[in-house]
């Protein structure tokens, strides 16, 4: 069963919230509140019928690309790797980095009890308007009110750990909120070294020269002429992730792997 939603007209609410704080050297306003604010605003605007503005991701090496907003409003199982992840969910699920709630809604409509968690207030508002029954606006480390059978982290959402050195504390937190018997964590990430993009390989080599983990990326968002705060995002290769999992006492199985390094792993 599909949930039918009605789009509302944009409310202009962002102009009332002190959303923009300062100017950079190029005269563009810089977001000081949360690195994901522009992302959330883009989702909110698109949901409310404003399809004209574009969302960009900018890397610290100067590479800039458009992030199509409509991908966050696609069918939940349009991507094969997402379908494989959703097919193995069971029990009570927390969807971390839920965005517009496309996966949460899919599971909810199948009868699952789902908590949709996202750091963006605007994303959570979109989810509520679409019919997601339980949304939590928080960082994944700051929510430990319940335990779950399935922790779902797809769309490469594990990247929100920031840097690879942060992974152990996130794994410790996941163990805390995971039910002890048969609980599972489902993660999607990728190995940048296997990318077919020349720009990606150049970035990998740049990171290695700088002594960084090769999958660590520094981004910021640009939207409506505004520049967001920089943030770290890490794409973790399968072998590095497995090493950390073993040290933390987890078992795992690789569910799906693609030639470009994209993979899906189940942790238990």
HUWOVEN-V444101 format. One record per run of one state. SS is the DSSP state (alpha for helix, beta for strand, coil for the rest). FROM is the first residue (numbers start at 0). TO is the last residue. If there is no record, write none. Layout:
BEGIN
((SS FROM TO) (SS FROM TO))
END
This chain:
BEGIN
((coil 0 11) (alpha 12 15) (coil 16 20) (beta 21 22) (coil 23 27) (beta 28 29) (coil 30 35) (alpha 36 46) (coil 47 53) (beta 54 58) (coil 59 62) (beta 63 65) (coil 66 67) (alpha 68 72) (coil 73 78) (alpha 79 86) (coil 87 91) (beta 92 95) (coil 96 100) (alpha 101 108) (coil 109 112) (beta 113 117) (coil 118 119) (alpha 120 129) (coil 130 133) (beta 134 136) (coil 137 138) (alpha 139 141) (coil 142 146) (beta 147 147) (coil 148 148) (beta 149 152) (coil 153 155) (alpha 156 160) (coil 161 162) (alpha 163 176) (beta 177 177) (coil 178 182) (beta 183 189) (coil 190 190) (alpha 191 193) (coil 194 196) (alpha 197 208) (coil 209 214) (beta 215 222) (coil 223 224) (beta 225 226) (coil 227 229) (beta 230 233) (coil 234 236) (alpha 237 246) (coil 247 250) (beta 251 256) (coil 257 260) (beta 261 266) (coil 267 267))
END
